[in-house]
Amino acid sequence: MGEELPEKLISAVNCKQGAVRAVRFNVGGDYCLTCGSDKSVRLWNPHRGIALKTYTGHGYEVLDAQSSSDNSQICSGGMDKTVMLFDVATGKAVRKYRGHAGTVNCVKFNEESTLILSGSIDSTVRIWDCRTKKMEPIQILDEAKDGVTSLQVSDKEILTGSTDGRIRRYDLRVGKMSVDLIGTSVTCVNFTRDGQCILTSTLDSSLKLMDKDTGEMLNEYKGHKNKSYRLESCLNVQDTHVLSGSEDGNVYIWGLVEAKVLKKLTHEPDKAVHSIAFHPEETCLLTASMDKMYVWKSKYAPSRD
């Protein structure tokens, strides 16, 4: 039953954070974070629909957040141009990194959660060492010619997508950068779970699956609408399905190989579903649209009481 689709709506929760800008699972998938236009980050048990804690300190909308590998810290970034580090248990802000010249679109910890990487509309990725008291970035990646919209980090490499229509891959072992021209503005990048391919979303209502080493396009996924906003896409745990938000109020699910639309998950008509996150182990999808977080599971999953 590993190929099941997350087609059953378990819950739709008003997060009470204004517009929900991003939804993110923690490493184990037991908890999640939501980022709000009300300047807050909230920690949830999404499976029970319970808000556990709220983290404040940003001066404007929060656009991205991530939990550290041991769940003890949260990094976040947003429209106030800052990157923040919170202590999960106390809720207190531990660091507030300033240095970006514009909105911070995306933040990620490295694998060990010793560094925070932040991508901004100022065309840079900045790398911050959160083990030290140092408030300047230890490195700045400034190769992008326009805003950095999306960022992924593995143990070996950094992957970025930019409004300049390119994805860039930084190999940390040999200090080499490779760049692929995708075409129109890139809004989201992901590694496949096996690390062999890259999934990209672009503002021409298209997702492309690229071979990581050759840059060859292996497949293209269409049918959804993405012309105006930064919408997220992802893969399921088994790398068998591709999922994307859409400006028409749906999440689209394609088969990875045959690239046919298998399912549409309906939200509010014509209200963009811009953030999605797949559970690290199970058939469970989180989506965000307007002021709500939606939890989707397999049709065999028990409904919530």
C-alpha positions, 0 to 999 in steps of 0.5 A: 500500500506504499503507492497510496495517494493522500486523497482523503481530507482529514482536517482543515484548520484555521491557523489564526495567523492571517494568511498561511505562507508556508507549512513544513513537517519536522524531521520525523513528521509528528509535528509541523510549522506554519508561517503567518502573514501575522509575523508568527511561526506556529508549532502544531501536531497536525494529526490532532489539529492542535497548536502547541506554541507560537514564536514571535519576533519577526517584524513582518510576514514570515515566509519560511521556517524549518525545524532542526534535526533534533527538534530543539530549534527553528529557523525562519525568514521573511519580509523583514529581511531577517533570519531568526533562530528560535528555541523550541521549548522556551519560545524565545528568539536566540538569534536575529541575523540581519544582512539581506537587502530584501525579503528572505524567501527561503531558509534551510538548516544544513544536515547537522543543523549547525548552519542556516542557509537563507535565500533572498530576493536580493539575489544571494544565499547567505550562510550563518553559523548558529553555533557561534555568536558571530552575526555575519554570514560565514559565506555569501553565494551571489551567483544568481542574477535575480531573486533566490526563490527556493533552496534545498540542502543535502549532505553534499550539495546546495540547490537553488532556484531563481527568478533568473530562470536558472537552477544552481547546484553547489557541490560542497565536496569539490567547491564546484557550481553547476548551472542549468537554464530552465527558462522562465522564473523558477519558483521551487526546487526539490531533490528526488528522495533518491538524490538522482533528479531535480524537480523544478516549478516554473511560472509557465504552469510547468514542472520539470524533472531533470537528471541531476548530473546531465541536466537533461529533462526527463519529464514534464508535468502540466495541467495546473495553473502557475503564472503569478505566485511562488507555488511549491511542488514536491514528491511523495516518499517513494518518488512515485508521484509528483505534487504541486499547488495551483492557482485554481484552488487545487493540488495536482498529483501526477505519476512520476513516470507517466506524467498524467494527472491522477488526482486533484485535491480541491480546496477553495475555488480559485484561491491559490494553494501555494505551500505543500509538504509531504510526510517523511515516511507516511502517506500524508500531505500538508497544504496551505491556502488562505488562512488554513492548513489542510491535512490529507491522508490515504483513503484507508486512514481513519478519520479524526474524531 
